[in-house]
Amino acid sequence: MKIELRGLAARHPAAKAGAAAALHGLELAVAAGEQVAVIGPSGAGKTTLLQVVACALPPAAGTVLLDGGSPWALPRRALQRLRGRLFLAPQVPPLPPRQRVVTALLAARLPAMGLAASLRSLFYPSDIPAAHEALLRFDLADKLFDRVDRLSGGERQRVGLARALLAPAQLWLVDEPLSALDPTRAQQALDTLCEVASERGVTLVATLHQVDMALARFPRIVGLRDGRCLFDLPAAQVTRGHLDRLYAQHEHELHGAGPAPQAGDGEGPGLGTGTAGPAHVAMHCR
Protein backbone atom coordinates (compact mmCIF):
# COMPACT_ATOMS: atom_id res chain seq x y z
CA MET A 1 0.00 0.00 0.00
CA LYS A 2 1.30 3.42 -0.99
CA ILE A 3 1.34 6.30 1.53
CA GLU A 4 1.41 10.01 0.69
CA LEU A 5 1.32 12.77 3.30
CA ARG A 6 1.13 16.36 2.10
CA GLY A 7 1.41 19.30 4.49
CA LEU A 8 0.17 17.06 7.30
CA ALA A 9 -0.66 18.55 10.69
CA ALA A 10 -2.16 16.47 13.48
CA ARG A 11 -2.68 16.57 17.23
CA HIS A 12 -1.99 13.72 19.60
CA PRO A 13 -5.32 12.06 20.54
CA ALA A 14 -4.67 12.72 24.24
CA ALA A 15 -3.83 16.40 23.70
CA LYS A 16 -6.01 19.04 25.32
CA ALA A 17 -8.13 21.37 23.24
CA GLY A 18 -6.03 24.15 21.81
CA ALA A 19 -2.77 22.27 22.34
CA ALA A 20 -0.04 22.61 19.73
CA ALA A 21 -0.06 20.10 16.90
CA ALA A 22 2.19 17.05 17.26
CA LEU A 23 2.93 17.11 13.52
CA HIS A 24 3.54 20.25 11.44
CA GLY A 25 3.46 20.44 7.65
CA LEU A 26 4.84 16.93 7.24
CA GLU A 27 5.65 15.74 3.73
CA LEU A 28 6.30 12.04 3.31
CA ALA A 29 5.82 9.37 0.64
CA VAL A 30 6.25 5.64 1.09
CA ALA A 31 6.05 3.28 -1.89
CA ALA A 32 4.04 0.07 -1.78
CA GLY A 33 6.13 -2.72 -0.27
CA GLU A 34 8.75 -0.34 1.14
CA GLN A 35 10.16 -0.74 4.66
CA VAL A 36 10.79 2.48 6.61
CA ALA A 37 11.97 3.11 10.16
CA VAL A 38 10.94 6.34 11.87
CA ILE A 39 13.30 7.44 14.63
CA GLY A 40 13.49 10.47 16.88
CA PRO A 41 13.32 11.56 20.52
CA SER A 42 10.28 11.12 22.72
CA GLY A 43 7.54 13.58 21.83
CA ALA A 44 8.69 13.87 18.22
CA GLY A 45 5.25 12.84 16.90
CA LYS A 46 6.05 9.26 15.90
CA THR A 47 2.98 7.65 17.46
CA THR A 48 0.70 10.39 16.13
CA LEU A 49 2.11 9.78 12.65
CA LEU A 50 1.23 6.08 12.78
CA GLN A 51 -2.28 6.79 14.08
CA VAL A 52 -2.96 9.23 11.26
CA VAL A 53 -1.75 6.77 8.62
CA ALA A 54 -3.84 4.03 10.27
CA CYS A 55 -6.96 6.19 9.82
CA ALA A 56 -7.44 6.18 13.59
CA LEU A 57 -6.87 9.93 13.82
CA PRO A 58 -8.03 12.52 11.27
CA PRO A 59 -5.49 15.17 10.25
CA ALA A 60 -5.92 18.71 11.54
CA ALA A 61 -4.63 19.99 8.20
CA GLY A 62 -3.07 18.67 5.04
CA THR A 63 -3.76 15.54 3.03
CA VAL A 64 -3.47 11.82 3.69
CA LEU A 65 -3.58 9.51 0.67
CA LEU A 66 -3.52 5.72 0.79
CA ASP A 67 -3.12 4.08 -2.60
CA GLY A 68 -3.95 7.45 -4.12
CA GLY A 69 -7.26 7.95 -2.31
CA SER A 70 -8.24 10.06 0.69
CA PRO A 71 -9.55 7.83 3.53
CA TRP A 72 -11.58 10.63 5.09
CA ALA A 73 -13.46 11.25 1.83
CA LEU A 74 -14.82 7.70 1.89
CA PRO A 75 -18.29 6.69 3.13
CA ARG A 76 -18.26 5.10 6.56
CA ARG A 77 -18.45 1.50 5.37
CA ALA A 78 -15.74 2.03 2.78
CA LEU A 79 -13.52 3.56 5.47
CA GLN A 80 -14.11 0.51 7.65
CA ARG A 81 -13.12 -1.77 4.77
CA LEU A 82 -9.97 0.27 4.24
CA ARG A 83 -9.07 -0.01 7.91
CA GLY A 84 -9.34 -3.77 7.49
CA ARG A 85 -6.40 -3.56 5.08
CA LEU A 86 -4.26 -1.83 7.73
CA PHE A 87 -2.61 -3.30 10.80
CA LEU A 88 -1.60 -1.03 13.67
CA ALA A 89 0.47 -2.56 16.48
CA PRO A 90 0.64 -0.15 19.44
CA GLN A 91 3.36 -0.37 22.09
CA VAL A 92 0.93 -2.02 24.50
CA PRO A 93 -0.95 -4.76 22.59
CA PRO A 94 -4.75 -4.58 23.04
CA LEU A 95 -5.04 -8.20 24.21
CA PRO A 96 -7.98 -9.14 26.48
CA PRO A 97 -6.32 -10.53 29.64
CA ARG A 98 -8.64 -13.53 30.11
CA GLN A 99 -8.55 -14.57 26.48
CA ARG A 100 -6.46 -17.47 25.27
CA VAL A 101 -3.50 -16.57 23.10
CA VAL A 102 -4.87 -18.52 20.13
CA THR A 103 -8.11 -16.54 20.21
CA ALA A 104 -6.30 -13.21 20.58
CA LEU A 105 -4.12 -14.07 17.62
CA LEU A 106 -6.90 -15.17 15.30
CA ALA A 107 -8.84 -11.99 16.13
CA ALA A 108 -6.44 -10.31 13.69
CA ARG A 109 -8.42 -12.01 10.91
CA LEU A 110 -11.75 -10.50 11.92
CA PRO A 111 -11.70 -7.73 9.27
CA ALA A 112 -11.92 -10.41 6.58
CA MET A 113 -14.62 -12.46 8.31
CA GLY A 114 -18.38 -12.18 8.35
CA LEU A 115 -20.35 -11.69 11.56
CA ALA A 116 -21.27 -15.36 12.00
CA ALA A 117 -17.70 -16.54 11.44
CA SER A 118 -16.39 -13.87 13.79
CA LEU A 119 -18.67 -14.97 16.63
CA ARG A 120 -17.91 -18.63 16.00
CA SER A 121 -14.16 -17.98 16.17
CA LEU A 122 -14.47 -16.68 19.73
CA PHE A 123 -15.48 -20.15 20.89
CA TYR A 124 -14.00 -22.41 18.23
CA PRO A 125 -10.70 -21.06 16.83
CA SER A 126 -10.86 -21.56 13.08
CA ASP A 127 -7.20 -22.00 12.10
CA ILE A 128 -5.10 -23.24 14.98
CA PRO A 129 -2.19 -24.35 12.71
CA ALA A 130 -1.82 -20.80 11.33
CA ALA A 131 -1.80 -19.35 14.86
CA HIS A 132 0.80 -21.93 15.91
CA GLU A 133 2.98 -21.06 12.90
CA ALA A 134 2.80 -17.33 13.68
CA LEU A 135 3.84 -17.93 17.28
CA LEU A 136 6.63 -20.22 16.14
CA ARG A 137 8.20 -17.33 14.23
CA PHE A 138 8.44 -15.47 17.56
CA ASP A 139 9.52 -18.52 19.61
CA LEU A 140 6.20 -18.64 21.48
CA ALA A 141 4.60 -21.81 20.11
CA ASP A 142 4.29 -23.31 23.60
CA LYS A 143 2.03 -20.40 24.68
CA LEU A 144 -0.71 -21.12 22.12
CA PHE A 145 -3.39 -22.09 24.65
CA ASP A 146 -2.19 -20.00 27.60
CA ARG A 147 -4.25 -17.12 28.90
CA VAL A 148 -2.95 -13.69 27.99
CA ASP A 149 -2.76 -12.57 31.63
CA ARG A 150 -0.27 -15.37 32.33
CA LEU A 151 2.25 -14.02 29.86
CA SER A 152 5.16 -11.74 30.68
CA GLY A 153 5.27 -8.25 29.24
CA GLY A 154 7.74 -9.29 26.56
CA GLU A 155 5.64 -12.32 25.62
CA ARG A 156 2.55 -10.14 25.28
CA GLN A 157 4.44 -7.77 23.02
CA ARG A 158 5.55 -10.67 20.81
CA VAL A 159 1.99 -12.02 20.65
CA GLY A 160 0.85 -8.56 19.57
CA LEU A 161 3.44 -8.61 16.77
CA ALA A 162 2.52 -12.16 15.75
CA ARG A 163 -1.00 -10.89 15.04
CA ALA A 164 0.42 -9.02 12.05
CA LEU A 165 1.27 -12.34 10.40
CA LEU A 166 -2.40 -13.33 10.50
CA ALA A 167 -3.95 -9.99 9.59
CA PRO A 168 -5.33 -9.50 6.04
CA ALA A 169 -3.37 -6.24 5.80
CA GLN A 170 -1.26 -4.59 3.11
CA LEU A 171 0.22 -2.04 5.48
CA TRP A 172 1.82 -2.73 8.86
CA LEU A 173 2.26 0.20 11.24
CA VAL A 174 4.31 -0.88 14.23
CA ASP A 175 4.89 1.43 17.18
CA GLU A 176 8.01 0.75 19.29
CA PRO A 177 7.79 -3.05 18.83
CA LEU A 178 10.92 -3.80 20.87
CA SER A 179 10.32 -1.78 24.05
CA ALA A 180 9.73 -4.83 26.31
CA LEU A 181 12.20 -7.21 24.64
CA ASP A 182 15.78 -8.17 25.42
CA PRO A 183 18.33 -7.69 22.62
CA THR A 184 18.10 -11.27 21.34
CA ARG A 185 14.31 -11.31 21.23
CA ALA A 186 14.27 -7.82 19.76
CA GLN A 187 16.49 -8.88 16.87
CA GLN A 188 14.37 -11.99 16.27
CA ALA A 189 11.14 -9.99 16.28
CA LEU A 190 12.46 -7.32 13.93
CA ASP A 191 13.93 -9.89 11.54
CA THR A 192 10.62 -11.75 11.44
CA LEU A 193 8.57 -8.64 10.72
CA CYS A 194 10.90 -7.46 7.96
CA GLU A 195 11.26 -10.89 6.34
CA VAL A 196 7.54 -11.67 6.27
CA ALA A 197 6.66 -8.17 5.07
CA SER A 198 9.16 -8.59 2.23
CA GLU A 199 7.80 -12.04 1.33
CA ARG A 200 4.24 -10.73 1.13
CA GLY A 201 4.96 -7.32 -0.40
CA VAL A 202 3.50 -5.60 2.66
CA THR A 203 4.44 -1.98 3.36
CA LEU A 204 6.10 -1.72 6.78
CA VAL A 205 6.51 1.49 8.77
CA ALA A 206 7.97 1.08 12.26
CA THR A 207 8.88 3.61 14.92
CA LEU A 208 11.97 2.64 16.87
CA HIS A 209 14.08 3.92 19.74
CA GLN A 210 16.76 1.30 18.97
CA VAL A 211 18.67 3.38 16.44
CA ASP A 212 21.33 0.75 15.81
CA MET A 213 18.70 -1.84 14.88
CA ALA A 214 16.85 0.62 12.66
CA LEU A 215 20.04 1.38 10.74
CA ALA A 216 20.97 -2.29 10.43
CA ARG A 217 17.59 -3.64 9.32
CA PHE A 218 15.76 -0.89 7.42
CA PRO A 219 16.87 0.47 4.05
CA ARG A 220 15.33 3.90 4.69
CA ILE A 221 15.33 6.05 7.82
CA VAL A 222 13.09 9.03 8.58
CA GLY A 223 14.25 11.29 11.41
CA LEU A 224 11.35 13.05 13.14
CA ARG A 225 11.79 15.87 15.64
CA ASP A 226 9.25 18.33 17.04
CA GLY A 227 6.66 17.09 14.56
CA ARG A 228 8.82 17.80 11.53
CA CYS A 229 10.94 15.66 9.26
CA LEU A 230 14.59 16.47 9.98
CA PHE A 231 15.94 13.98 7.44
CA ASP A 232 14.74 11.22 5.11
CA LEU A 233 17.69 9.16 3.89
CA PRO A 234 18.91 5.69 2.94
CA ALA A 235 20.28 4.06 6.09
CA ALA A 236 23.81 4.01 4.67
CA GLN A 237 23.76 7.81 4.40
CA VAL A 238 22.70 8.53 7.98
CA THR A 239 25.72 9.93 9.83
CA ARG A 240 26.59 10.66 13.42
CA GLY A 241 25.96 14.30 12.64
CA HIS A 242 22.39 13.55 11.60
CA LEU A 243 21.79 11.64 14.82
CA ASP A 244 23.39 14.28 17.01
CA ARG A 245 21.09 16.92 15.53
CA LEU A 246 18.06 14.66 15.78
CA TYR A 247 18.66 13.82 19.45
CA ALA A 248 20.07 17.17 20.60
CA GLN A 249 19.07 17.71 24.26
CA HIS A 250 17.86 14.06 24.23
CA GLU A 251 21.26 12.35 24.13
CA HIS A 252 20.21 9.83 26.80
CA GLU A 253 17.81 8.32 24.26
CA LEU A 254 20.57 7.70 21.74
CA HIS A 255 22.41 4.46 22.60
CA GLY A 256 24.34 2.10 20.37
CA ALA A 257 23.78 4.23 17.28
CA GLY A 258 26.36 2.43 15.25
CA PRO A 259 29.87 0.93 14.95
CA ALA A 260 33.04 2.76 15.78
CA PRO A 261 34.39 4.85 12.91
CA GLN A 262 37.25 3.80 10.70
CA ALA A 263 40.15 6.14 10.14
CA GLY A 264 39.17 9.12 8.04
CA ASP A 265 35.43 8.42 8.19
CA GLY A 266 34.54 11.85 9.55
CA GLU A 267 30.91 12.55 8.66
CA GLY A 268 30.74 9.94 5.91
CA PRO A 269 28.42 6.93 5.74
CA GLY A 270 29.77 5.61 9.05
CA LEU A 271 28.42 6.93 12.34
CA GLY A 272 31.68 7.82 14.00
CA THR A 273 32.74 11.20 15.31
CA GLY A 274 35.80 11.90 13.21
CA THR A 275 37.63 15.14 12.90
CA ALA A 276 36.04 16.22 9.65
CA GLY A 277 33.35 18.88 9.76
CA PRO A 278 29.65 18.18 9.22
CA ALA A 279 28.68 17.11 5.74
CA HIS A 280 26.28 19.18 3.68
CA VAL A 281 23.08 17.16 3.67
CA ALA A 282 20.23 17.38 1.21
CA MET A 283 17.01 16.78 3.10
CA HIS A 284 14.35 15.21 0.97
CA CYS A 285 11.25 14.23 2.90
CA ARG A 286 9.04 13.30 0.00
C-alpha positions in Angstrom: 0.0 0.0 0.0 1.3 3.4 -1.0 1.3 6.3 1.5 1.4 10.0 0.7 1.3 12.8 3.3 1.1 16.4 2.1 1.4 19.3 4.5 0.2 17.1 7.3 -0.7 18.6 10.7 -2.2 16.5 13.5 -2.7 16.6 17.2 -2.0 13.7 19.6 -5.3 12.1 20.5 -4.7 12.7 24.2 -3.8 16.4 23.7 -6.0 19.0 25.3 -8.1 21.4 23.2 -6.0 24.2 21.8 -2.8 22.3 22.3 0.0 22.6 19.7 -0.1 20.1 16.9 2.2 17.1 17.3 2.9 17.1 13.5 3.5 20.2 11.4 3.5 20.4 7.7 4.8 16.9 7.2 5.7 15.7 3.7 6.3 12.0 3.3 5.8 9.4 0.6 6.3 5.6 1.1 6.0 3.3 -1.9 4.0 0.1 -1.8 6.1 -2.7 -0.3 8.7 -0.3 1.1 10.2 -0.7 4.7 10.8 2.5 6.6 12.0 3.1 10.2 10.9 6.3 11.9 13.3 7.4 14.6 13.5 10.5 16.9 13.3 11.6 20.5 10.3 11.1 22.7 7.5 13.6 21.8 8.7 13.9 18.2 5.3 12.8 16.9 6.1 9.3 15.9 3.0 7.6 17.5 0.7 10.4 16.1 2.1 9.8 12.7 1.2 6.1 12.8 -2.3 6.8 14.1 -3.0 9.2 11.3 -1.8 6.8 8.6 -3.8 4.0 10.3 -7.0 6.2 9.8 -7.4 6.2 13.6 -6.9 9.9 13.8 -8.0 12.5 11.3 -5.5 15.2 10.2 -5.9 18.7 11.5 -4.6 20.0 8.2 -3.1 18.7 5.0 -3.8 15.5 3.0 -3.5 11.8 3.7 -3.6 9.5 0.7 -3.5 5.7 0.8 -3.1 4.1 -2.6 -3.9 7.5 -4.1 -7.3 8.0 -2.3 -8.2 10.1 0.7 -9.6 7.8 3.5 -11.6 10.6 5.1 -13.5 11.3 1.8 -14.8 7.7 1.9 -18.3 6.7 3.1 -18.3 5.1 6.6 -18.4 1.5 5.4 -15.7 2.0 2.8 -13.5 3.6 5.5 -14.1 0.5 7.6 -13.1 -1.8 4.8 -10.0 0.3 4.2 -9.1 0.0 7.9 -9.3 -3.8 7.5 -6.4 -3.6 5.1 -4.3 -1.8 7.7 -2.6 -3.3 10.8 -1.6 -1.0 13.7 0.5 -2.6 16.5 0.6 -0.2 19.4 3.4 -0.4 22.1 0.9 -2.0 24.5 -0.9 -4.8 22.6 -4.8 -4.6 23.0 -5.0 -8.2 24.2 -8.0 -9.1 26.5 -6.3 -10.5 29.6 -8.6 -13.5 30.1 -8.5 -14.6 26.5 -6.5 -17.5 25.3 -3.5 -16.6 23.1 -4.9 -18.5 20.1 -8.1 -16.5 20.2 -6.3 -13.2 20.6 -4.1 -14.1 17.6 -6.9 -15.2 15.3 -8.8 -12.0 16.1 -6.4 -10.3 13.7 -8.4 -12.0 10.9 -11.8 -10.5 11.9 -11.7 -7.7 9.3 -11.9 -10.4 6.6 -14.6 -12.5 8.3 -18.4 -12.2 8.4 -20.4 -11.7 11.6 -21.3 -15.4 12.0 -17.7 -16.5 11.4 -16.4 -13.9 13.8 -18.7 -15.0 16.6 -17.9 -18.6 16.0 -14.2 -18.0 16.2 -14.5 -16.7 19.7 -15.5 -20.1 20.9 -14.0 -22.4 18.2 -10.7 -21.1 16.8 -10.9 -21.6 13.1 -7.2 -22.0 12.1 -5.1 -23.2 15.0 -2.2 -24.3 12.7 -1.8 -20.8 11.3 -1.8 -19.4 14.9 0.8 -21.9 15.9 3.0 -21.1 12.9 2.8 -17.3 13.7 3.8 -17.9 17.3 6.6 -20.2 16.1 8.2 -17.3 14.2 8.4 -15.5 17.6 9.5 -18.5 19.6 6.2 -18.6 21.5 4.6 -21.8 20.1 4.3 -23.3 23.6 2.0 -20.4 24.7 -0.7 -21.1 22.1 -3.4 -22.1 24.6 -2.2 -20.0 27.6 -4.3 -17.1 28.9 -3.0 -13.7 28.0 -2.8 -12.6 31.6 -0.3 -15.4 32.3 2.3 -14.0 29.9 5.2 -11.7 30.7 5.3 -8.2 29.2 7.7 -9.3 26.6 5.6 -12.3 25.6 2.6 -10.1 25.3 4.4 -7.8 23.0 5.6 -10.7 20.8 2.0 -12.0 20.6 0.9 -8.6 19.6 3.4 -8.6 16.8 2.5 -12.2 15.8 -1.0 -10.9 15.0 0.4 -9.0 12.0 1.3 -12.3 10.4 -2.4 -13.3 10.5 -4.0 -10.0 9.6 -5.3 -9.5 6.0 -3.4 -6.2 5.8 -1.3 -4.6 3.1 0.2 -2.0 5.5 1.8 -2.7 8.9 2.3 0.2 11.2 4.3 -0.9 14.2 4.9 1.4 17.2 8.0 0.7 19.3 7.8 -3.1 18.8 10.9 -3.8 20.9 10.3 -1.8 24.1 9.7 -4.8 26.3 12.2 -7.2 24.6 15.8 -8.2 25.4 18.3 -7.7 22.6 18.1 -11.3 21.3 14.3 -11.3 21.2 14.3 -7.8 19.8 16.5 -8.9 16.9 14.4 -12.0 16.3 11.1 -10.0 16.3 12.5 -7.3 13.9 13.9 -9.9 11.5 10.6 -11.7 11.4 8.6 -8.6 10.7 10.9 -7.5 8.0 11.3 -10.9 6.3 7.5 -11.7 6.3 6.7 -8.2 5.1 9.2 -8.6 2.2 7.8 -12.0 1.3 4.2 -10.7 1.1 5.0 -7.3 -0.4 3.5 -5.6 2.7 4.4 -2.0 3.4 6.1 -1.7 6.8 6.5 1.5 8.8 8.0 1.1 12.3 8.9 3.6 14.9 12.0 2.6 16.9 14.1 3.9 19.7 16.8 1.3 19.0 18.7 3.4 16.4 21.3 0.8 15.8 18.7 -1.8 14.9 16.8 0.6 12.7 20.0 1.4 10.7 21.0 -2.3 10.4 17.6 -3.6 9.3 15.8 -0.9 7.4 16.9 0.5 4.1 15.3 3.9 4.7 15.3 6.1 7.8 13.1 9.0 8.6 14.2 11.3 11.4 11.4 13.0 13.1 11.8 15.9 15.6 9.2 18.3 17.0 6.7 17.1 14.6 8.8 17.8 11.5 10.9 15.7 9.3 14.6 16.5 10.0 15.9 14.0 7.4 14.7 11.2 5.1 17.7 9.2 3.9 18.9 5.7 2.9 20.3 4.1 6.1 23.8 4.0 4.7 23.8 7.8 4.4 22.7 8.5 8.0 25.7 9.9 9.8 26.6 10.7 13.4 26.0 14.3 12.6 22.4 13.5 11.6 21.8 11.6 14.8 23.4 14.3 17.0 21.1 16.9 15.5 18.1 14.7 15.8 18.7 13.8 19.5 20.1 17.2 20.6 19.1 17.7 24.3 17.9 14.1 24.2 21.3 12.3 24.1 20.2 9.8 26.8 17.8 8.3 24.3 20.6 7.7 21.7 22.4 4.5 22.6 24.3 2.1 20.4 23.8 4.2 17.3 26.4 2.4 15.2 29.9 0.9 15.0 33.0 2.8 15.8 34.4 4.8 12.9 37.2 3.8 10.7 40.1 6.1 10.1 39.2 9.1 8.0 35.4 8.4 8.2 34.5 11.8 9.6 30.9 12.5 8.7 30.7 9.9 5.9 28.4 6.9 5.7 29.8 5.6 9.1 28.4 6.9 12.3 31.7 7.8 14.0 32.7 11.2 15.3 35.8 11.9 13.2 37.6 15.1 12.9 36.0 16.2 9.7 33.4 18.9 9.8 29.7 18.2 9.2 28.7 17.1 5.7 26.3 19.2 3.7 23.1 17.2 3.7 20.2 17.4 1.2 17.0 16.8 3.1 14.4 15.2 1.0 11.2 14.2 2.9 9.0 13.3 0.0 
